[in-house]
Structures are given as C-alpha cells and as structure tokens.
Amino acid sequence: MFKWKDFFYFSKGDKIGIILLLILIAVSGIFYVALHKFVPPDDSYIVETEQIEKDFVQFEQQLEVIPAITDDENEEDAAPIKTKTPKAKLTKLQDGQTIDINAVSAKTLTRIPGIGDTFAERIIEYRNALGGFVQLEQLREIKGITMNKYSQILPYIVLKKKHKMFNINASELSHPYLNEEQVKAIKTIHSLDELTNNEHFTIKDVERLRPYLDLK
C-alpha cells in the first residue's frame, strides 16, 4: 500500500543534492537582483553622453565671452623694448675747412658736402688701388664723379700725405693704369726713356705712371 510518508522520504545523498540546488537558486536570484540594481540599462550611456556634450558646448560658450587681455592691461608685465640709439651723424665741413683725401677714412670723407657713403667707399677703393692720389683731378676717374660733383667737393679737399710707389718687379703687379700687356712689358723696363719708347705705352700712359715709378 502506497503511503505519502514514503513519497517525502529522502536518502542522505538526496538531501545534500536538494540543499546544493537551493543554494544555487538563491545565489542566482541574488546575482540577478544585483545586476539590475547597480548596472544601468544601455540607454543610460546614451543619455550620459548627450549630457556631457551639452556641458562641453556650454563651457566653450563661456570661454568665448571672457574678455581678452589687451596690450594696455599687460603692459606692466611686458619686457622692456630695446631701442637702438641712432648714430650721430658727422657734421659737414664748413667753408674754409678741408681734409686730406690721402689720409682720411671713408667715414670722414662723408663730411664733404655732396659725398655720401657710396662715393666715400669708391674714393677709398680707388685710392688704395692707385697707392694714393697724386693730383686732385684723379677723382674725376672715379665712376659717378662728374665735373659738377668734382667742382662741388673741390673746395674741401687737399693733398698732403704722399702717395706710394709700386714695385714693377712684384710677382702680382696690379695698377689701375696698367693693362695685362703693359704689366708684362713694364717688368723689362729700367728707365723712363725705355718706358716712353715702348710700343705698349702712349705718352699719356707714361705721364700717368711716372709719379708711381722709381725710374730715372
């Protein structure tokens, strides 16, 4: 005869299995509740992202209305600006004042009325090439010094310092009054007569070269 008591009879192994099953069900339930309570649904991420973007836009708008610092406001913190002190210009020569063009620098030459930096440099360059001026008229040989320019500067210039002679036997002979053929020819000349009679030199050449040659 079947008895209900026998239906609820469990062996020791059955009891252990039932207990483990109940524990597993309880743990699963707790995990499910915790998951839905603390982890927001996927839509919450979208809402938070949109809110962050709105906050960032508002922050940018606030930055745009902040007034910029002007130069006047920052003037005290700015480093002092260094200014170049203008160089004092030399005063021009007055009537009655003169300078020796064989002795002065290019800077001093600019004191002559009508002579600027360009002409001063040209005069010095030509003076060095010649070995010094022998006559004031040699200035006319410089590019740009016309008769009018020469007449303008003539009252302010003199020649006191003696010019230099050049060595005709120098290995690298160069002079404004000598061309290549004349440089070769002059090395064989020992007197003014030979220079005058040489086919490479004209009377004008001899007259211009004579002050610079130590020939008799």
Secondary structure, DSSP 4 states (H G I P E B T S, - for coil): ---HHHHT---HHHHHHHHHHHHHHHHHHHHHHHHHHHS--HHHHHHHHHHHHHHHHHHHHHHHTSPPPPTTTTTTTSPPPP-PPPPPPPPPPPTT--EETTT--HHHHTTSTT--HHHHHHHHHHHHHHTS-SSGGGGGGSTT--HHHHHHHGGGEE--SPPPP--TT-TT---TT--HHHHHHHTT--SHHHHHH-TT--HHHHHHHGGG----
